[in-house]
Amino acid sequence: MKRLALAYAALCLLTGPALAHAAGRGFVMLLPTGWVIAGGALAVFVSFAAVSLLPRLAMTAPRTVPPLAPVVAQVASLASALVLAGLVVLGFIGPRDPVENLLPLAIWTLWWVEIVMLHPLFGNLWEALNPFTGPYALLTGRLGHVEADPPLQYPPWLALWPAVAIFFGFAWFQLVYPAPEDPAILAAAVLSYLLVSAAGVLAFGLRDWLGKADPFAVFLAQLGAAAPLGRGGPRWPGAGLLSLPALPPSGAIFVLLTLGTITFDGFANTFAWLSTIGINPLDFPGRSEVMGANTLGILLVSGVLASGFFAAVGVGWLWAGKPDSLSRLCGRLVYSLIPISIAYHFAHYLSDTLVKSQYLLLALNDPLQGGADYLGIGHAHVMTSFQNTASGALTIYAAQTAALVMGHVVGVAVAHSMAVEEGLPPADVLRLELPLALCMVAYTGFGLWLLGAPAIS
């Protein structure tokens, strides 16, 4: 008995924190999710019927907002660059535990969730917060002024393909690589990105590199365009997307990749996917064992999503009598997926962020784990009990469900408004948008299924 007690005590001492990527779904799986899925899909279809039968519900593009004053953007960017430099240093010299080191918490929680989710509310904050505008102006002697002509012209044939390639590398590192939260490895990855992007900015200038090649500047500008608030006054959610120019094929692929990767992130932990690739969900061997399968999974899910989108737009285009060019139509209608991407981003990271934000505050309170108390919160503890109660799990599930349905409804409204812009008779507008709307209804059902599907934590 004494040996058993000693063994148990040793096991407890060796146990570390479980870094779950999302919350467990014990209570969610007990809900009548079939009815939730059907109700959500029906709500999206009804919204499509409403905007189709009432043409006045179509949104119009708001007026274009001028860029920020150069000095404002440059000063904010310099501050952002200094903060990021300090975080990278902390990644190399700070605590080894990812929930104690500020770099992983700042990148994966503060930036990739919290700051990203401010964009669909308040506009393109990254226009000022990116770490390149200020240092570039300082190096080129253009503080307070717009940038001068760059030494090289951005090749038109490159289009947005660099953004596609870099974003895929980012998604692979986050979703497939075994240790994306390791502080030193993450610091090296961030430093590599900064060096590549800095070289691109110096060669091709801020406007072209950040507008076409940098995936995060492109992605956050698109999310910011959907915001109902921000500079230029209030507007309908998603209306700002109508002001954006049609994307080239590479741009459409980029939007579909951003949505495909977040979709696969939710799908990768489900019992359905793990069983498909021959993994016992109750005996998960770790990321290293599924790197090849998950790399293929990202490509597969993104490919299926892209195929469905292009097929739906193509069918509608043929059915409506081939208005406009198919390429331009795809480059416009792909913006209707941005509100859906926003909804998936919020729903997927909500539960994890509620926990990791607490770790972030503790790390800010004592960045070097030396006993400091900068925020005056003392020895506060992280609370996760809200995820393990019926009321807490139901509240999170309800918020996620509402976000997914609203995102698809806004996407339907944006697609309808863009179809109306074609100047077609009402019957042809309906033919043009119906196949894409049906795809959105199906995608709503799939997204709601993901929320309640059995998955590993």
C-alpha positions in Angstrom: 0.0 0.0 0.0 2.8 2.3 0.8 4.5 1.6 -2.5 1.2 2.4 -4.3 0.9 5.7 -2.5 4.5 6.7 -3.3 3.9 5.8 -7.0 0.7 7.8 -7.1 2.5 10.8 -5.4 5.4 10.6 -7.9 2.9 10.5 -10.8 1.2 13.6 -9.6 4.5 15.4 -9.3 5.5 14.5 -12.8 2.2 15.7 -14.3 2.3 19.0 -16.2 -0.5 21.2 -17.5 -2.5 19.8 -20.4 -2.3 22.3 -23.3 -5.5 21.6 -25.1 -6.1 23.3 -28.4 -9.9 23.5 -27.9 -12.3 22.6 -25.1 -13.6 19.2 -24.4 -17.1 18.4 -25.7 -18.6 16.1 -23.1 -21.7 18.3 -22.5 -22.0 19.4 -26.1 -22.3 15.8 -27.4 -25.4 15.3 -25.2 -27.3 18.1 -27.0 -29.7 17.4 -29.8 -27.2 18.6 -32.3 -29.2 17.3 -35.3 -31.9 19.8 -34.6 -29.3 22.6 -34.1 -27.7 21.7 -37.5 -31.0 21.7 -39.2 -32.1 24.9 -37.6 -28.9 26.7 -38.5 -29.0 25.5 -42.1 -32.6 26.6 -42.4 -31.9 30.0 -41.0 -29.2 30.6 -43.7 -31.6 29.4 -46.4 -34.4 31.6 -45.2 -32.0 34.6 -45.2 -31.2 33.8 -48.8 -34.9 33.6 -49.7 -35.4 36.9 -47.9 -32.7 38.9 -49.8 -33.7 37.2 -53.1 -37.4 38.2 -52.8 -36.7 41.7 -51.4 -34.1 43.3 -53.8 -34.0 46.4 -51.6 -32.2 44.4 -49.0 -29.1 44.4 -51.2 -26.2 46.4 -49.6 -24.3 49.1 -51.5 -20.6 49.8 -51.3 -19.7 52.5 -48.7 -17.4 55.3 -49.7 -13.7 54.6 -49.7 -11.9 55.7 -46.6 -8.5 57.4 -47.1 -5.4 55.7 -45.6 -4.1 56.8 -42.3 -1.8 59.8 -42.0 1.8 58.5 -42.6 3.1 59.7 -39.3 0.3 57.9 -37.3 0.9 54.6 -39.1 4.6 54.9 -38.8 4.7 55.7 -35.1 2.3 52.9 -34.3 4.3 50.5 -36.4 7.6 51.4 -34.7 6.0 50.7 -31.3 4.7 47.4 -32.7 8.1 46.5 -34.0 9.8 47.2 -30.7 7.2 45.1 -28.8 7.6 42.2 -31.3 11.4 42.4 -31.0 11.1 42.1 -27.2 8.8 39.1 -27.6 11.3 37.4 -29.9 14.1 37.9 -27.4 11.8 36.5 -24.7 11.2 33.5 -26.9 14.9 32.7 -26.9 15.8 33.6 -23.3 12.5 33.4 -21.4 10.8 30.5 -19.6 10.6 27.3 -21.6 7.0 26.6 -20.6 4.6 27.9 -23.4 2.0 29.0 -20.9 4.7 31.1 -19.0 6.6 32.5 -22.0 5.0 35.7 -23.4 5.9 34.9 -27.1 3.6 31.9 -27.7 0.8 33.5 -25.7 1.2 36.8 -27.6 1.4 35.2 -31.1 -1.3 32.5 -30.7 -3.7 34.2 -28.4 -3.2 38.0 -28.3 -2.4 38.4 -32.0 -3.9 35.4 -33.9 -7.2 35.5 -32.0 -7.8 38.7 -30.1 -6.2 41.3 -32.4 -7.4 39.4 -35.5 -11.0 39.4 -34.1 -10.9 43.1 -33.5 -10.6 43.7 -37.3 -14.1 42.5 -38.2 -15.4 45.0 -35.6 -13.2 48.1 -36.0 -11.5 47.8 -39.4 -8.0 47.3 -40.6 -5.9 47.9 -37.4 -3.0 46.1 -39.0 -2.6 49.1 -41.3 -0.9 50.8 -38.4 0.1 47.8 -36.2 2.2 45.9 -38.7 5.9 45.9 -37.8 7.2 47.1 -41.2 5.8 50.5 -42.0 7.7 52.4 -39.3 11.1 50.7 -39.6 10.9 51.0 -43.4 10.2 54.8 -43.1 13.1 55.1 -40.6 15.5 53.2 -42.8 14.6 55.1 -45.9 14.4 58.5 -44.3 10.7 58.9 -45.0 9.4 59.5 -41.5 6.2 61.5 -41.7 6.0 61.1 -45.5 4.6 58.5 -47.9 7.0 55.9 -49.2 9.3 56.7 -52.2 9.4 54.5 -55.3 10.9 51.1 -54.5 14.1 49.9 -56.2 12.3 47.0 -57.9 8.9 46.7 -59.5 6.6 43.9 -58.2 6.2 41.4 -61.0 2.5 41.4 -62.1 2.6 37.6 -62.7 3.4 37.0 -59.1 0.0 38.4 -58.1 -0.9 37.0 -54.6 0.9 33.7 -55.0 3.6 34.7 -52.4 0.8 35.3 -49.9 -0.7 31.8 -50.7 2.7 30.1 -50.2 3.6 32.0 -47.0 0.2 31.4 -45.5 0.3 27.7 -46.3 3.7 27.6 -44.5 2.2 29.4 -41.5 -0.8 27.1 -41.4 1.4 24.0 -41.7 3.6 25.2 -38.8 0.5 25.9 -36.6 -1.5 22.9 -37.4 0.9 20.1 -38.4 4.4 20.8 -36.9 4.7 19.0 -33.5 5.9 22.0 -31.5 4.4 25.4 -32.7 4.2 26.7 -29.1 7.8 25.9 -28.2 9.2 29.4 -27.4 12.6 29.1 -29.0 11.2 27.4 -32.2 8.4 29.9 -32.5 11.0 32.8 -32.0 13.1 31.4 -34.9 9.9 31.1 -37.1 8.8 34.6 -36.3 12.4 35.9 -37.0 12.5 34.1 -40.3 9.1 35.6 -41.4 10.3 39.1 -40.4 13.5 38.7 -42.4 11.8 37.5 -45.5 9.1 40.2 -45.3 11.6 42.9 -44.5 13.6 41.9 -47.6 10.4 42.0 -49.7 9.4 45.4 -48.4 12.8 46.9 -49.1 12.8 45.4 -52.6 9.3 46.0 -53.7 8.0 48.7 -51.3 5.3 48.7 -48.7 2.2 49.0 -50.9 3.0 46.1 -53.2 4.5 43.7 -50.7 1.9 44.3 -47.9 -0.9 44.5 -50.4 -0.1 41.4 -52.4 2.7 39.2 -50.9 2.3 39.4 -47.1 -0.5 37.0 -46.1 -1.4 38.7 -42.8 -1.6 42.2 -44.2 -3.9 40.8 -47.0 -6.0 38.7 -44.7 -6.5 41.4 -42.0 -7.3 44.0 -44.7 -10.1 41.7 -45.9 -11.4 41.1 -42.4 -11.3 44.8 -41.7 -13.3 45.6 -44.8 -16.2 43.5 -43.3 -16.3 45.7 -40.1 -19.4 47.6 -39.2 -17.4 50.2 -37.2 -14.2 52.1 -37.7 -13.0 55.0 -39.8 -15.7 56.2 -42.2 -18.6 55.7 -39.7 -21.0 52.8 -39.1 -22.2 50.5 -42.0 -23.8 47.2 -42.5 -21.6 44.2 -41.5 -19.9 43.0 -44.7 -20.8 46.1 -46.8 -17.2 47.2 -47.0 -16.3 44.0 -48.9 -18.3 45.5 -51.9 -15.7 48.2 -52.2 -12.8 45.8 -52.7 -11.6 45.1 -56.3 -12.1 41.7 -57.9 -9.3 39.4 -56.9 -7.2 37.5 -59.4 -7.3 33.7 -59.3 -4.4 33.7 -56.8 -6.4 36.0 -54.5 -9.4 33.7 -54.7 -7.2 30.7 -53.8 -5.8 32.7 -50.9 -9.2 33.4 -49.4 -10.2 29.8 -49.9 -7.0 28.6 -48.2 -7.6 30.8 -45.2 -11.0 29.3 -44.7 -9.9 25.8 -45.6 -7.1 25.8 -43.0 -9.4 26.9 -40.1 -11.9 24.3 -41.2 -9.4 21.6 -41.2 -8.1 22.7 -37.8 -11.5 21.9 -36.4 -11.9 18.7 -38.4 -8.4 17.3 -37.6 -9.2 16.4 -34.0 -12.5 14.7 -34.7 -13.0 11.0 -34.3 -14.1 10.9 -38.0 -10.8 12.2 -39.3 -8.6 10.2 -37.0 -10.5 7.0 -37.8 -10.1 7.8 -41.5 -6.3 8.0 -41.2 -6.1 4.9 -39.1 -5.6 6.5 -35.7 -7.4 5.3 -32.6 -9.0 8.6 -31.2 -8.8 7.1 -27.6 -5.0 6.4 -28.0 -3.8 9.5 -29.9 0.0 9.0 -30.5 0.8 12.7 -30.9 1.3 15.1 -33.7 4.5 13.6 -35.0 2.6 10.4 -36.0 0.1 12.3 -38.1 2.2 15.0 -39.8 2.0 13.4 -43.3 -1.8 12.8 -43.0 -2.5 16.3 -41.7 -0.4 17.9 -44.4 -2.5 16.0 -46.9 -5.6 16.9 -44.9 -5.0 20.7 -45.2 -4.6 20.3 -49.0 -7.6 18.0 -49.2 -10.1 20.2 -47.2 -8.9 23.4 -48.9 -9.1 21.7 -52.3 -12.6 20.4 -51.7 -13.7 23.8 -50.5 -12.2 25.5 -53.5 -13.7 23.0 -55.9 -17.1 23.5 -54.4 -16.9 27.3 -54.6 -15.7 27.4 -58.2 -18.2 24.8 -59.3 -21.1 26.7 -57.6 -20.1 30.0 -59.2 -19.5 28.3 -62.5 -22.9 26.7 -62.5 -24.6 29.9 -61.5 -22.7 31.8 -64.2 -23.8 29.4 -66.9 -27.4 29.3 -65.7 -27.6 33.1 -65.7 -26.4 33.3 -69.3 -22.6 34.0 -68.7 -22.8 37.6 -67.4 -19.4 39.2 -67.0 -16.3 37.1 -67.1 -16.2 33.9 -64.9 -12.7 34.9 -63.5 -13.9 38.3 -62.4 -17.1 36.9 -61.0 -15.1 34.4 -58.9 -12.8 37.2 -57.8 -15.8 39.2 -56.5 -18.0 36.5 -55.0 -15.1 34.9 -53.1 -15.4 37.9 -50.7 -18.7 36.5 -49.5 -16.6 33.8 -47.8 -14.9 36.4 -45.6 -17.8 36.7 -43.0 -17.8 32.9 -42.8 -14.1 32.8 -42.2 -14.5 35.4 -39.4 -17.2 33.2 -37.8 -15.1 30.1 -38.0 -12.2 31.9 -36.5 -14.3 33.1 -33.6 -16.1 29.8 -33.0 -13.0 27.7 -33.3 -10.7 29.6 -30.9 -13.3 30.9 -28.4 -13.0 28.2 -25.7 -9.2 28.0 -25.9 -8.8 31.8 -25.8 -10.9 32.1 -22.6 -8.2 30.0 -20.9 -5.1 31.2 -22.7 -6.0 34.8 -22.0 -5.7 34.1 -18.3 -2.2 32.6 -18.9 -1.4 35.7 -21.0 -2.2 38.0 -18.0 -0.1 35.9 -15.7 2.8 36.1 -18.1 2.5 39.8 -18.5 2.4 40.1 -14.7 5.8 38.2 -14.4 7.4 37.9 -17.9 10.7 36.3 -16.7 9.0 34.2 -13.9 11.2 36.0 -11.3 8.6 36.8 -8.8 7.5 40.2 -10.3 3.9 41.5 -9.9 3.6 44.2 -12.5 -0.1 44.0 -12.8 -0.8 43.6 -9.1 -2.6 40.3 -9.5 -0.4 38.3 -7.2 -0.6 34.6 -7.4 -3.8 34.4 -9.4 -4.7 31.0 -10.8 -6.1 30.1 -14.2 -9.7 28.9 -14.1 -11.0 26.3 -16.4 -14.0 25.0 -14.4 -16.5 26.9 -16.6 -15.7 24.4 -19.4 -16.6 21.5 -17.2 -20.1 22.5 -16.2 -23.3 22.1 -18.2 -24.1 25.8 -18.2 -20.6 26.8 -19.2 -20.3 24.3 -22.1 -23.8 25.3 -23.2 -23.0 29.0 -23.2 -19.9 28.5 -25.2 -21.7 26.2 -27.7 -24.5 28.7 -28.1 -22.0 31.5 -28.8 -20.2 29.4 -31.4 -23.4 28.3 -33.0 -24.8 31.8 -33.2 -21.5 33.1 -34.7 -21.4 30.4 -37.4 -25.0 31.1 -38.5 -24.6 34.8 -38.5 -21.4 34.6 -40.5 -23.1 32.5 -43.2 -26.1 34.9 -43.2 -23.8 37.9 -43.7 -22.0 35.9 -46.4 -25.3 35.3 -48.2 -26.2 39.0 -48.0 -22.8 40.0 -49.5 -23.1 37.4 -52.3 -26.6 38.7 -53.1 -25.4 42.3 -53.2 -22.6 41.4 -55.5 -25.0 39.5 -57.8 -27.3 42.5 -57.9 -24.4 44.6 -59.0 -24.3 42.7 -62.3 -27.4 44.5 -63.4 -29.3 41.4 -64.4 -33.0 40.7 -64.3 -34.2 39.4 -61.0 -34.6 35.8 -62.4 -31.0 35.8 -63.6 -29.8 37.2 -60.3 -31.5 34.3 -58.6 -29.9 31.8 -61.0 -26.5 33.4 -60.5 -26.5 33.1 -56.7 -28.6 30.1 -56.0 -25.9 27.4 -56.4 -23.5 29.4 -54.1 -26.2 29.9 -51.6 -26.9 26.2 -51.5 -23.2 25.6 -50.9 -23.3 28.0 -48.0 -26.3 26.2 -46.5 -24.4 22.9 -46.7 -21.3 24.5 -45.3 -23.3 25.8 -42.4 -24.5 22.3 -41.6 -20.9 21.0 -41.7 -19.6 23.7 -39.5 -22.4 23.1 -36.9 -21.6 19.4 -37.1 -18.0 20.1 -36.3 -19.0 21.9 -33.1 -20.7 18.9 -31.7 -18.7 16.1 -33.3 -16.8 13.8 -30.9 -13.2 15.0 -30.8 -10.0 14.7 -28.8 -9.2 17.7 -26.6 
